[in-house]
């Protein structure tokens, strides 16, 4: 938003790109996630296609971790 309106670059530089001169697999992940939240699948995929692997894996991890937490909480409470 700031970059769009005021031409301010507020992001931290990619260390991988700084040292080696090419983008790492994580470059563009924030942009891809932002576009995914806007339901713009094409722009999200163009920004970083890896998001379509990382996001479902992260969601599965969160659900499984919550189930583990819930079962341990209920066992401790009983």
mmCIF file of the N, C-alpha and C atoms, coordinates in Angstrom:
data_MODEL
# 
_entry.id   MODEL 
# 
loop_
_atom_site.group_PDB 
_atom_site.id 
_atom_site.type_symbol 
_atom_site.label_atom_id 
_atom_site.label_alt_id 
_atom_site.label_comp_id 
_atom_site.label_asym_id 
_atom_site.label_entity_id 
_atom_site.label_seq_id 
_atom_site.pdbx_PDB_ins_code 
_atom_site.Cartn_x 
_atom_site.Cartn_y 
_atom_site.Cartn_z 
_atom_site.occupancy 
_atom_site.B_iso_or_equiv 
_atom_site.pdbx_formal_charge 
_atom_site.auth_seq_id 
_atom_site.auth_comp_id 
_atom_site.auth_asym_id 
_atom_site.auth_atom_id 
_atom_site.pdbx_PDB_model_num 
ATOM 1   N N  . UNK A 1 1  ? 0.815  -1.187  0.000   1.00 0.00 ? 1  UNK A N  1 
ATOM 2   C CA . UNK A 1 1  ? 0.000  0.000   0.000   1.00 0.00 ? 1  UNK A CA 1 
ATOM 3   C C  . UNK A 1 1  ? 0.866  1.260   0.000   1.00 0.00 ? 1  UNK A C  1 
ATOM 4   N N  . UNK A 1 2  ? 1.869  1.289   0.900   1.00 0.00 ? 2  UNK A N  1 
ATOM 5   C CA . UNK A 1 2  ? 2.755  2.455   0.937   1.00 0.00 ? 2  UNK A CA 1 
ATOM 6   C C  . UNK A 1 2  ? 3.559  2.580   -0.347  1.00 0.00 ? 2  UNK A C  1 
ATOM 7   N N  . UNK A 1 3  ? 3.984  1.440   -0.883  1.00 0.00 ? 3  UNK A N  1 
ATOM 8   C CA . UNK A 1 3  ? 4.761  1.472   -2.108  1.00 0.00 ? 3  UNK A CA 1 
ATOM 9   C C  . UNK A 1 3  ? 3.919  1.968   -3.277  1.00 0.00 ? 3  UNK A C  1 
ATOM 10  N N  . UNK A 1 4  ? 2.640  1.586   -3.282  1.00 0.00 ? 4  UNK A N  1 
ATOM 11  C CA . UNK A 1 4  ? 1.752  1.991   -4.361  1.00 0.00 ? 4  UNK A CA 1 
ATOM 12  C C  . UNK A 1 4  ? 1.527  3.502   -4.369  1.00 0.00 ? 4  UNK A C  1 
ATOM 13  N N  . UNK A 1 5  ? 1.254  4.061   -3.189  1.00 0.00 ? 5  UNK A N  1 
ATOM 14  C CA . UNK A 1 5  ? 0.858  5.463   -3.116  1.00 0.00 ? 5  UNK A CA 1 
ATOM 15  C C  . UNK A 1 5  ? 2.024  6.427   -2.952  1.00 0.00 ? 5  UNK A C  1 
ATOM 16  N N  . UNK A 1 6  ? 3.039  6.037   -2.210  1.00 0.00 ? 6  UNK A N  1 
ATOM 17  C CA . UNK A 1 6  ? 4.114  6.969   -1.889  1.00 0.00 ? 6  UNK A CA 1 
ATOM 18  C C  . UNK A 1 6  ? 5.480  6.533   -2.399  1.00 0.00 ? 6  UNK A C  1 
ATOM 19  N N  . UNK A 1 7  ? 5.541  5.422   -3.110  1.00 0.00 ? 7  UNK A N  1 
ATOM 20  C CA . UNK A 1 7  ? 6.777  4.878   -3.651  1.00 0.00 ? 7  UNK A CA 1 
ATOM 21  C C  . UNK A 1 7  ? 7.805  4.604   -2.544  1.00 0.00 ? 7  UNK A C  1 
ATOM 22  N N  . UNK A 1 8  ? 7.328  4.093   -1.381  1.00 0.00 ? 8  UNK A N  1 
ATOM 23  C CA . UNK A 1 8  ? 8.196  3.715   -0.278  1.00 0.00 ? 8  UNK A CA 1 
ATOM 24  C C  . UNK A 1 8  ? 8.379  2.207   -0.288  1.00 0.00 ? 8  UNK A C  1 
ATOM 25  N N  . UNK A 1 9  ? 9.617  1.757   -0.223  1.00 0.00 ? 9  UNK A N  1 
ATOM 26  C CA . UNK A 1 9  ? 9.890  0.333   -0.151  1.00 0.00 ? 9  UNK A CA 1 
ATOM 27  C C  . UNK A 1 9  ? 10.177 -0.008  1.295   1.00 0.00 ? 9  UNK A C  1 
ATOM 28  N N  . UNK A 1 10 ? 9.221  -0.629  1.967   1.00 0.00 ? 10 UNK A N  1 
ATOM 29  C CA . UNK A 1 10 ? 9.316  -0.909  3.391   1.00 0.00 ? 10 UNK A CA 1 
ATOM 30  C C  . UNK A 1 10 ? 9.692  -2.357  3.690   1.00 0.00 ? 10 UNK A C  1 
ATOM 31  N N  . UNK A 1 11 ? 9.993  -3.130  2.682   1.00 0.00 ? 11 UNK A N  1 
ATOM 32  C CA . UNK A 1 11 ? 10.321 -4.536  2.894   1.00 0.00 ? 11 UNK A CA 1 
ATOM 33  C C  . UNK A 1 11 ? 11.816 -4.710  3.163   1.00 0.00 ? 11 UNK A C  1 
ATOM 34  N N  . UNK A 1 12 ? 12.149 -5.778  3.894   1.00 0.00 ? 12 UNK A N  1 
ATOM 35  C CA . UNK A 1 12 ? 13.557 -6.073  4.125   1.00 0.00 ? 12 UNK A CA 1 
ATOM 36  C C  . UNK A 1 12 ? 14.096 -6.811  2.896   1.00 0.00 ? 12 UNK A C  1 
ATOM 37  N N  . UNK A 1 13 ? 15.344 -6.584  2.553   1.00 0.00 ? 13 UNK A N  1 
ATOM 38  C CA . UNK A 1 13 ? 15.880 -7.248  1.362   1.00 0.00 ? 13 UNK A CA 1 
ATOM 39  C C  . UNK A 1 13 ? 16.114 -8.734  1.606   1.00 0.00 ? 13 UNK A C  1 
ATOM 40  N N  . UNK A 1 14 ? 16.029 -9.497  0.554   1.00 0.00 ? 14 UNK A N  1 
ATOM 41  C CA . UNK A 1 14 ? 16.280 -10.934 0.630   1.00 0.00 ? 14 UNK A CA 1 
ATOM 42  C C  . UNK A 1 14 ? 17.798 -11.148 0.737   1.00 0.00 ? 14 UNK A C  1 
ATOM 43  N N  . UNK A 1 15 ? 18.218 -11.800 1.814   1.00 0.00 ? 15 UNK A N  1 
ATOM 44  C CA . UNK A 1 15 ? 19.656 -12.035 2.034   1.00 0.00 ? 15 UNK A CA 1 
ATOM 45  C C  . UNK A 1 15 ? 20.221 -12.939 0.945   1.00 0.00 ? 15 UNK A C  1 
ATOM 46  N N  . UNK A 1 16 ? 19.446 -13.948 0.562   1.00 0.00 ? 16 UNK A N  1 
ATOM 47  C CA . UNK A 1 16 ? 19.873 -14.877 -0.486  1.00 0.00 ? 16 UNK A CA 1 
ATOM 48  C C  . UNK A 1 16 ? 20.150 -14.116 -1.789  1.00 0.00 ? 16 UNK A C  1 
ATOM 49  N N  . UNK A 1 17 ? 19.207 -13.245 -2.174  1.00 0.00 ? 17 UNK A N  1 
ATOM 50  C CA . UNK A 1 17 ? 19.359 -12.476 -3.417  1.00 0.00 ? 17 UNK A CA 1 
ATOM 51  C C  . UNK A 1 17 ? 20.524 -11.487 -3.305  1.00 0.00 ? 17 UNK A C  1 
ATOM 52  N N  . UNK A 1 18 ? 20.715 -10.925 -2.109  1.00 0.00 ? 18 UNK A N  1 
ATOM 53  C CA . UNK A 1 18 ? 21.812 -9.983  -1.907  1.00 0.00 ? 18 UNK A CA 1 
ATOM 54  C C  . UNK A 1 18 ? 23.163 -10.658 -2.089  1.00 0.00 ? 18 UNK A C  1 
ATOM 55  N N  . UNK A 1 19 ? 23.323 -11.870 -1.535  1.00 0.00 ? 19 UNK A N  1 
ATOM 56  C CA . UNK A 1 19 ? 24.609 -12.559 -1.610  1.00 0.00 ? 19 UNK A CA 1 
ATOM 57  C C  . UNK A 1 19 ? 24.845 -13.277 -2.929  1.00 0.00 ? 19 UNK A C  1 
ATOM 58  N N  . UNK A 1 20 ? 23.808 -13.937 -3.458  1.00 0.00 ? 20 UNK A N  1 
ATOM 59  C CA . UNK A 1 20 ? 24.008 -14.792 -4.623  1.00 0.00 ? 20 UNK A CA 1 
ATOM 60  C C  . UNK A 1 20 ? 23.485 -14.217 -5.935  1.00 0.00 ? 20 UNK A C  1 
ATOM 61  N N  . UNK A 1 21 ? 22.672 -13.158 -5.870  1.00 0.00 ? 21 UNK A N  1 
ATOM 62  C CA . UNK A 1 21 ? 22.242 -12.472 -7.087  1.00 0.00 ? 21 UNK A CA 1 
ATOM 63  C C  . UNK A 1 21 ? 21.010 -13.031 -7.772  1.00 0.00 ? 21 UNK A C  1 
ATOM 64  N N  . UNK A 1 22 ? 20.369 -14.060 -7.204  1.00 0.00 ? 22 UNK A N  1 
ATOM 65  C CA . UNK A 1 22 ? 19.119 -14.547 -7.786  1.00 0.00 ? 22 UNK A CA 1 
ATOM 66  C C  . UNK A 1 22 ? 18.130 -14.845 -6.662  1.00 0.00 ? 22 UNK A C  1 
ATOM 67  N N  . UNK A 1 23 ? 16.850 -14.904 -7.024  1.00 0.00 ? 23 UNK A N  1 
ATOM 68  C CA . UNK A 1 23 ? 15.805 -15.050 -6.020  1.00 0.00 ? 23 UNK A CA 1 
ATOM 69  C C  . UNK A 1 23 ? 15.775 -16.440 -5.401  1.00 0.00 ? 23 UNK A C  1 
ATOM 70  N N  . UNK A 1 24 ? 15.485 -16.476 -4.119  1.00 0.00 ? 24 UNK A N  1 
ATOM 71  C CA . UNK A 1 24 ? 15.342 -17.745 -3.405  1.00 0.00 ? 24 UNK A CA 1 
ATOM 72  C C  . UNK A 1 24 ? 13.911 -18.258 -3.599  1.00 0.00 ? 24 UNK A C  1 
ATOM 73  N N  . UNK A 1 25 ? 13.631 -19.502 -3.201  1.00 0.00 ? 25 UNK A N  1 
ATOM 74  C CA . UNK A 1 25 ? 12.277 -20.028 -3.359  1.00 0.00 ? 25 UNK A CA 1 
ATOM 75  C C  . UNK A 1 25 ? 11.223 -19.265 -2.557  1.00 0.00 ? 25 UNK A C  1 
ATOM 76  N N  . UNK A 1 26 ? 11.626 -18.534 -1.541  1.00 0.00 ? 26 UNK A N  1 
ATOM 77  C CA . UNK A 1 26 ? 10.671 -17.794 -0.716  1.00 0.00 ? 26 UNK A CA 1 
ATOM 78  C C  . UNK A 1 26 ? 10.356 -16.400 -1.228  1.00 0.00 ? 26 UNK A C  1 
ATOM 79  N N  . UNK A 1 27 ? 11.126 -15.891 -2.170  1.00 0.00 ? 27 UNK A N  1 
ATOM 80  C CA . UNK A 1 27 ? 10.884 -14.543 -2.686  1.00 0.00 ? 27 UNK A CA 1 
ATOM 81  C C  . UNK A 1 27 ? 9.501  -14.463 -3.324  1.00 0.00 ? 27 UNK A C  1 
ATOM 82  N N  . UNK A 1 28 ? 8.749  -13.468 -2.952  1.00 0.00 ? 28 UNK A N  1 
ATOM 83  C CA . UNK A 1 28 ? 7.412  -13.268 -3.496  1.00 0.00 ? 28 UNK A CA 1 
ATOM 84  C C  . UNK A 1 28 ? 6.323  -13.979 -2.715  1.00 0.00 ? 28 UNK A C  1 
ATOM 85  N N  . UNK A 1 29 ? 6.684  -14.634 -1.616  1.00 0.00 ? 29 UNK A N  1 
ATOM 86  C CA . UNK A 1 29 ? 5.696  -15.387 -0.841  1.00 0.00 ? 29 UNK A CA 1 
ATOM 87  C C  . UNK A 1 29 ? 4.656  -14.453 -0.210  1.00 0.00 ? 29 UNK A C  1 
ATOM 88  N N  . UNK A 1 30 ? 5.086  -13.301 0.298   1.00 0.00 ? 30 UNK A N  1 
ATOM 89  C CA . UNK A 1 30 ? 4.149  -12.356 0.899   1.00 0.00 ? 30 UNK A CA 1 
ATOM 90  C C  . UNK A 1 30 ? 3.190  -11.815 -0.149  1.00 0.00 ? 30 UNK A C  1 
ATOM 91  N N  . UNK A 1 31 ? 3.719  -11.482 -1.302  1.00 0.00 ? 31 UNK A N  1 
ATOM 92  C CA . UNK A 1 31 ? 2.871  -10.997 -2.393  1.00 0.00 ? 31 UNK A CA 1 
ATOM 93  C C  . UNK A 1 31 ? 1.895  -12.075 -2.825  1.00 0.00 ? 31 UNK A C  1 
ATOM 94  N N  . UNK A 1 32 ? 2.374  -13.298 -2.929  1.00 0.00 ? 32 UNK A N  1 
ATOM 95  C CA . UNK A 1 32 ? 1.502  -14.406 -3.334  1.00 0.00 ? 32 UNK A CA 1 
ATOM 96  C C  . UNK A 1 32 ? 0.388  -14.623 -2.315  1.00 0.00 ? 32 UNK A C  1 
ATOM 97  N N  . UNK A 1 33 ? 0.719  -14.567 -1.017  1.00 0.00 ? 33 UNK A N  1 
ATOM 98  C CA . UNK A 1 33 ? -0.287 -14.749 0.015   1.00 0.00 ? 33 UNK A CA 1 
ATOM 99  C C  . UNK A 1 33 ? -1.293 -13.603 0.007   1.00 0.00 ? 33 UNK A C  1 
ATOM 100 N N  . UNK A 1 34 ? -0.807 -12.390 -0.209  1.00 0.00 ? 34 UNK A N  1 
ATOM 101 C CA . UNK A 1 34 ? -1.688 -11.226 -0.283  1.00 0.00 ? 34 UNK A CA 1 
ATOM 102 C C  . UNK A 1 34 ? -2.675 -11.358 -1.444  1.00 0.00 ? 34 UNK A C  1 
ATOM 103 N N  . UNK A 1 35 ? -2.175 -11.784 -2.582  1.00 0.00 ? 35 UNK A N  1 
ATOM 104 C CA . UNK A 1 35 ? -3.047 -11.977 -3.746  1.00 0.00 ? 35 UNK A CA 1 
ATOM 105 C C  . UNK A 1 35 ? -4.022 -13.132 -3.519  1.00 0.00 ? 35 UNK A C  1 
ATOM 106 N N  . UNK A 1 36 ? -3.588 -14.159 -2.806  1.00 0.00 ? 36 UNK A N  1 
ATOM 107 C CA . UNK A 1 36 ? -4.470 -15.284 -2.494  1.00 0.00 ? 36 UNK A CA 1 
ATOM 108 C C  . UNK A 1 36 ? -5.613 -14.829 -1.593  1.00 0.00 ? 36 UNK A C  1 
ATOM 109 N N  . UNK A 1 37 ? -5.319 -13.949 -0.639  1.00 0.00 ? 37 UNK A N  1 
ATOM 110 C CA . UNK A 1 37 ? -6.372 -13.411 0.224   1.00 0.00 ? 37 UNK A CA 1 
ATOM 111 C C  . UNK A 1 37 ? -7.387 -12.588 -0.563  1.00 0.00 ? 37 UNK A C  1 
ATOM 112 N N  . UNK A 1 38 ? -6.955 -11.983 -1.646  1.00 0.00 ? 38 UNK A N  1 
ATOM 113 C CA . UNK A 1 38 ? -7.856 -11.225 -2.525  1.00 0.00 ? 38 UNK A CA 1 
ATOM 114 C C  . UNK A 1 38 ? -8.571 -12.133 -3.521  1.00 0.00 ? 38 UNK A C  1 
ATOM 115 N N  . UNK A 1 39 ? -8.281 -13.450 -3.429  1.00 0.00 ? 39 UNK A N  1 
ATOM 116 C CA . UNK A 1 39 ? -8.834 -14.478 -4.330  1.00 0.00 ? 39 UNK A CA 1 
ATOM 117 C C  . UNK A 1 39 ? -8.392 -14.288 -5.776  1.00 0.00 ? 39 UNK A C  1 
ATOM 118 N N  . UNK A 1 40 ? -7.224 -13.700 -5.959  1.00 0.00 ? 40 UNK A N  1 
ATOM 119 C CA . UNK A 1 40 ? -6.640 -13.523 -7.286  1.00 0.00 ? 40 UNK A CA 1 
ATOM 120 C C  . UNK A 1 40 ? -5.604 -14.638 -7.484  1.00 0.00 ? 40 UNK A C  1 
ATOM 121 N N  . UNK A 1 41 ? -6.097 -15.801 -7.912  1.00 0.00 ? 41 UNK A N  1 
ATOM 122 C CA . UNK A 1 41 ? -5.254 -16.991 -8.012  1.00 0.00 ? 41 UNK A CA 1 
ATOM 123 C C  . UNK A 1 41 ? -4.137 -16.843 -9.041  1.00 0.00 ? 41 UNK A C  1 
ATOM 124 N N  . UNK A 1 42 ? -4.434 -16.206 -10.165 1.00 0.00 ? 42 UNK A N  1 
ATOM 125 C CA . UNK A 1 42 ? -3.431 -16.066 -11.226 1.00 0.00 ? 42 UNK A CA 1 
ATOM 126 C C  . UNK A 1 42 ? -2.249 -15.224 -10.764 1.00 0.00 ? 42 UNK A C  1 
ATOM 127 N N  . UNK A 1 43 ? -2.529 -14.072 -10.157 1.00 0.00 ? 43 UNK A N  1 
ATOM 128 C CA . UNK A 1 43 ? -1.453 -13.209 -9.673  1.00 0.00 ? 43 UNK A CA 1 
ATOM 129 C C  . UNK A 1 43 ? -0.689 -13.879 -8.537  1.00 0.00 ? 43 UNK A C  1 
ATOM 130 N N  . UNK A 1 44 ? -1.398 -14.629 -7.711  1.00 0.00 ? 44 UNK A N  1 
ATOM 131 C CA . UNK A 1 44 ? -0.752 -15.349 -6.625  1.00 0.00 ? 44 UNK A CA 1 
ATOM 132 C C  . UNK A 1 44 ? 0.213  -16.397 -7.166  1.00 0.00 ? 44 UNK A C  1 
ATOM 133 N N  . UNK A 1 45 ? -0.218 -17.134 -8.159  1.00 0.00 ? 45 UNK A N  1 
ATOM 134 C CA . UNK A 1 45 ? 0.632  -18.164 -8.764  1.00 0.00 ? 45 UNK A CA 1 
ATOM 135 C C  . UNK A 1 45 ? 1.839  -17.538 -9.461  1.00 0.00 ? 45 UNK A C  1 
ATOM 136 N N  . UNK A 1 46 ? 1.644  -16.412 -10.115 1.00 0.00 ? 46 UNK A N  1 
ATOM 137 C CA . UNK A 1 46 ? 2.761  -15.738 -10.788 1.00 0.00 ? 46 UNK A CA 1 
ATOM 138 C C  . UNK A 1 46 ? 3.777  -15.194 -9.788  1.00 0.00 ? 46 UNK A C  1 
ATOM 139 N N  . UNK A 1 47 ? 3.306  -14.755 -8.616  1.00 0.00 ? 47 UNK A N  1 
ATOM 140 C CA . UNK A 1 47 ? 4.220  -14.212 -7.606  1.00 0.00 ? 47 UNK A CA 1 
ATOM 141 C C  . UNK A 1 47 ? 5.096  -15.313 -7.013  1.00 0.00 ? 47 UNK A C  1 
ATOM 142 N N  . UNK A 1 48 ? 4.482  -16.458 -6.686  1.00 0.00 ? 48 UNK A N  1 
ATOM 143 C CA . UNK A 1 48 ? 5.249  -17.588 -6.157  1.00 0.00 ? 48 UNK A CA 1 
ATOM 144 C C  . UNK A 1 48 ? 4.363  -18.832 -6.138  1.00 0.00 ? 48 UNK A C  1 
ATOM 145 N N  . UNK A 1 49 ? 4.575  -19.752 -7.071  1.00 0.00 ? 49 UNK A N  1 
ATOM 146 C CA . UNK A 1 49 ? 3.749  -20.959 -7.118  1.00 0.00 ? 49 UNK A CA 1 
ATOM 147 C C  . UNK A 1 49 ? 3.945  -21.887 -5.917  1.00 0.00 ? 49 UNK A C  1 
ATOM 148 N N  . UNK A 1 50 ? 5.033  -21.725 -5.186  1.00 0.00 ? 50 UNK A N  1 
ATOM 149 C CA . UNK A 1 50 ? 5.293  -22.556 -4.023  1.00 0.00 ? 50 UNK A CA 1 
ATOM 150 C C  . UNK A 1 50 ? 4.229  -22.372 -2.937  1.00 0.00 ? 50 UNK A C  1 
ATOM 151 N N  . UNK A 1 51 ? 3.536  -21.256 -2.941  1.00 0.00 ? 51 UNK A N  1 
ATOM 152 C CA . UNK A 1 51 ? 2.503  -20.994 -1.947  1.00 0.00 ? 51 UNK A CA 1 
ATOM 153 C C  . UNK A 1 51 ? 1.412  -22.053 -1.979  1.00 0.00 ? 51 UNK A C  1 
ATOM 154 N N  . UNK A 1 52 ? 1.127  -22.610 -3.153  1.00 0.00 ? 52 UNK A N  1 
ATOM 155 C CA . UNK A 1 52 ? 0.060  -23.596 -3.277  1.00 0.00 ? 52 UNK A CA 1 
ATOM 156 C C  . UNK A 1 52 ? 0.466  -24.956 -2.698  1.00 0.00 ? 52 UNK A C  1 
ATOM 157 N N  . UNK A 1 53 ? 1.720  -25.094 -2.292  1.00 0.00 ? 53 UNK A N  1 
ATOM 158 C CA . UNK A 1 53 ? 2.170  -26.275 -1.558  1.00 0.00 ? 53 UNK A CA 1 
ATOM 159 C C  . UNK A 1 53 ? 2.312  -25.926 -0.070  1.00 0.00 ? 53 UNK A C  1 
ATOM 160 N N  . UNK A 1 54 ? 2.872  -24.763 0.206   1.00 0.00 ? 54 UNK A N  1 
ATOM 161 C CA . UNK A 1 54 ? 3.157  -24.367 1.581   1.00 0.00 ? 54 UNK A CA 1 
ATOM 162 C C  . UNK A 1 54 ? 1.873  -24.066 2.363   1.00 0.00 ? 54 UNK A C  1 
ATOM 163 N N  . UNK A 1 55 ? 0.917  -23.366 1.765   1.00 0.00 ? 55 UNK A N  1 
ATOM 164 C CA . UNK A 1 55 ? -0.309 -22.993 2.477   1.00 0.00 ? 55 UNK A CA 1 
ATOM 165 C C  . UNK A 1 55 ? -1.124 -24.212 2.927   1.00 0.00 ? 55 UNK A C  1 
ATOM 166 N N  . UNK A 1 56 ? -1.403 -25.175 2.049   1.00 0.00 ? 56 UNK A N  1 
ATOM 167 C CA . UNK A 1 56 ? -2.139 -26.354 2.534   1.00 0.00 ? 56 UNK A CA 1 
ATOM 168 C C  . UNK A 1 56 ? -1.358 -27.155 3.579   1.00 0.00 ? 56 UNK A C  1 
ATOM 169 N N  . UNK A 1 57 ? -0.051 -27.267 3.408   1.00 0.00 ? 57 UNK A N  1 
ATOM 170 C CA . UNK A 1 57 ? 0.766  -27.987 4.391   1.00 0.00 ? 57 UNK A CA 1 
ATOM 171 C C  . UNK A 1 57 ? 0.728  -27.273 5.741   1.00 0.00 ? 57 UNK A C  1 
ATOM 172 N N  . UNK A 1 58 ? 0.794  -25.955 5.731   1.00 0.00 ? 58 UNK A N  1 
ATOM 173 C CA . UNK A 1 58 ? 0.709  -25.175 6.959   1.00 0.00 ? 58 UNK A CA 1 
ATOM 174 C C  . UNK A 1 58 ? -0.648 -25.307 7.627   1.00 0.00 ? 58 UNK A C  1 
ATOM 175 N N  . UNK A 1 59 ? -1.696 -25.321 6.833   1.00 0.00 ? 59 UNK A N  1 
ATOM 176 C CA . UNK A 1 59 ? -3.043 -25.480 7.373   1.00 0.00 ? 59 UNK A CA 1 
ATOM 177 C C  . UNK A 1 59 ? -3.219 -26.863 8.008   1.00 0.00 ? 59 UNK A C  1 
ATOM 178 N N  . UNK A 1 60 ? -2.724 -27.890 7.345   1.00 0.00 ? 60 UNK A N  1 
ATOM 179 C CA . UNK A 1 60 ? -2.796 -29.249 7.898   1.00 0.00 ? 60 UNK A CA 1 
ATOM 180 C C  . UNK A 1 60 ? -2.021 -29.318 9.210   1.00 0.00 ? 60 UNK A C  1 
ATOM 181 N N  . UNK A 1 61 ? -0.847 -28.715 9.248   1.00 0.00 ? 61 UNK A N  1 
ATOM 182 C CA . UNK A 1 61 ? -0.045 -28.702 10.472  1.00 0.00 ? 61 UNK A CA 1 
ATOM 183 C C  . UNK A 1 61 ? -0.800 -28.017 11.610  1.00 0.00 ? 61 UNK A C  1 
ATOM 184 N N  . UNK A 1 62 ? -1.426 -26.865 11.330  1.00 0.00 ? 62 UNK A N  1 
ATOM 185 C CA . UNK A 1 62 ? -2.164 -26.150 12.370  1.00 0.00 ? 62 UNK A CA 1 
ATOM 186 C C  . UNK A 1 62 ? -3.329 -26.969 12.907  1.00 0.00 ? 62 UNK A C  1 
ATOM 187 N N  . UNK A 1 63 ? -4.073 -27.624 12.030  1.00 0.00 ? 63 UNK A N  1 
ATOM 188 C CA . UNK A 1 63 ? -5.210 -28.437 12.456  1.00 0.00 ? 63 UNK A CA 1 
ATOM 189 C C  . UNK A 1 63 ? -4.732 -29.609 13.320  1.00 0.00 ? 63 UNK A C  1 
ATOM 190 N N  . UNK A 1 64 ? -3.699 -30.304 12.880  1.00 0.00 ? 64 UNK A N  1 
ATOM 191 C CA . UNK A 1 64 ? -3.187 -31.444 13.649  1.00 0.00 ? 64 UNK A CA 1 
ATOM 192 C C  . UNK A 1 64 ? -2.617 -31.008 14.997  1.00 0.00 ? 64 UNK A C  1 
ATOM 193 N N  . UNK A 1 65 ? -1.927 -29.870 15.013  1.00 0.00 ? 65 UNK A N  1 
ATOM 194 C CA . UNK A 1 65 ? -1.363 -29.365 16.253  1.00 0.00 ? 65 UNK A CA 1 
ATOM 195 C C  . UNK A 1 65 ? -2.470 -28.944 17.215  1.00 0.00 ? 65 UNK A C  1 
ATOM 196 N N  . UNK A 1 66 ? -3.527 -28.354 16.695  1.00 0.00 ? 66 UNK A N  1 
ATOM 197 C CA . UNK A 1 66 ? -4.649 -27.964 17.545  1.00 0.00 ? 66 UNK A CA 1 
ATOM 198 C C  . UNK A 1 66 ? -5.331 -29.205 18.132  1.00 0.00 ? 66 UNK A C  1 
ATOM 199 N N  . UNK A 1 67 ? -5.487 -30.245 17.329  1.00 0.00 ? 67 UNK A N  1 
ATOM 200 C CA . UNK A 1 67 ? -6.092 -31.480 17.835  1.00 0.00 ? 67 UNK A CA 1 
ATOM 201 C C  . UNK A 1 67 ? -5.232 -32.098 18.938  1.00 0.00 ? 67 UNK A C  1 
ATOM 202 N N  . UNK A 1 68 ? -3.928 -32.053 18.759  1.00 0.00 ? 68 UNK A N  1 
ATOM 203 C CA . UNK A 1 68 ? -3.007 -32.572 19.772  1.00 0.00 ? 68 UNK A CA 1 
ATOM 204 C C  . UNK A 1 68 ? -3.117 -31.756 21.058  1.00 0.00 ? 68 UNK A C  1 
ATOM 205 N N  . UNK A 1 69 ? -3.167 -30.443 20.927  1.00 0.00 ? 69 UNK A N  1 
ATOM 206 C CA . UNK A 1 69 ? -3.316 -29.555 22.075  1.00 0.00 ? 69 UNK A CA 1 
ATOM 207 C C  . UNK A 1 69 ? -4.635 -29.817 22.788  1.00 0.00 ? 69 UNK A C  1 
ATOM 208 N N  . UNK A 1 70 ? -5.697 -29.940 22.025  1.00 0.00 ? 70 UNK A N  1 
ATOM 209 C CA . UNK A 1 70 ? -7.023 -30.157 22.592  1.00 0.00 ? 70 UNK A CA 1 
ATOM 210 C C  . UNK A 1 70 ? -7.086 -31.475 23.370  1.00 0.00 ? 70 UNK A C  1 
ATOM 211 N N  . UNK A 1 71 ? -6.531 -32.536 22.814  1.00 0.00 ? 71 UNK A N  1 
ATOM 212 C CA . UNK A 1 71 ? -6.559 -33.831 23.510  1.00 0.00 ? 71 UNK A CA 1 
ATOM 213 C C  . UNK A 1 71 ? -5.703 -33.799 24.769  1.00 0.00 ? 71 UNK A C  1 
ATOM 214 N N  . UNK A 1 72 ? -4.545 -33.143 24.743  1.00 0.00 ? 72 UNK A N  1 
ATOM 215 C CA . UNK A 1 72 ? -3.713 -33.069 25.940  1.00 0.00 ? 72 UNK A CA 1 
ATOM 216 C C  . UNK A 1 72 ? -4.361 -32.166 26.998  1.00 0.00 ? 72 UNK A C  1 
ATOM 217 N N  . UNK A 1 73 ? -5.055 -31.136 26.579  1.00 0.00 ? 73 UNK A N  1 
ATOM 218 C CA . UNK A 1 73 ? -5.743 -30.236 27.516  1.00 0.00 ? 73 UNK A CA 1 
ATOM 219 C C  . UNK A 1 73 ? -6.889 -30.972 28.195  1.00 0.00 ? 73 UNK A C  1 
ATOM 220 N N  . UNK A 1 74 ? -7.664 -31.733 27.424  1.00 0.00 ? 74 UNK A N  1 
ATOM 221 C CA . UNK A 1 74 ? -8.785 -32.479 27.998  1.00 0.00 ? 74 UNK A CA 1 
ATOM 222 C C  . UNK A 1 74 ? -8.302 -33.601 28.922  1.00 0.00 ? 74 UNK A C  1 
ATOM 223 N N  . UNK A 1 75 ? -7.186 -34.228 28.582  1.00 0.00 ? 75 UNK A N  1 
ATOM 224 C CA . UNK A 1 75 ? -6.631 -35.281 29.423  1.00 0.00 ? 75 UNK A CA 1 
ATOM 225 C C  . UNK A 1 75 ? -6.109 -34.708 30.754  1.00 0.00 ? 75 UNK A C  1 
ATOM 226 N N  . UNK A 1 76 ? -5.510 -33.524 30.695  1.00 0.00 ? 76 UNK A N  1 
ATOM 227 C CA . UNK A 1 76 ? -4.987 -32.899 31.903  1.00 0.00 ? 76 UNK A CA 1 
ATOM 228 C C  . UNK A 1 76 ? -6.112 -32.386 32.784  1.00 0.00 ? 76 UNK A C  1 
ATOM 229 N N  . UNK A 1 77 ? -7.196 -31.992 32.182  1.00 0.00 ? 77 UNK A N  1 
ATOM 230 C CA . UNK A 1 77 ? -8.331 -31.444 32.925  1.00 0.00 ? 77 UNK A CA 1 
ATOM 231 C C  . UNK A 1 77 ? -9.106 -32.549 33.637  1.00 0.00 ? 77 UNK A C  1 
ATOM 232 N N  . UNK A 1 78 ? -9.098 -33.753 33.089  1.00 0.00 ? 78 UNK A N  1 
ATOM 233 C CA . UNK A 1 78 ? -9.891 -34.856 33.673  1.00 0.00 ? 78 UNK A CA 1 
ATOM 234 C C  . UNK A 1 78 ? -9.245 -35.480 34.876  1.00 0.00 ? 78 UNK A C  1 
# 
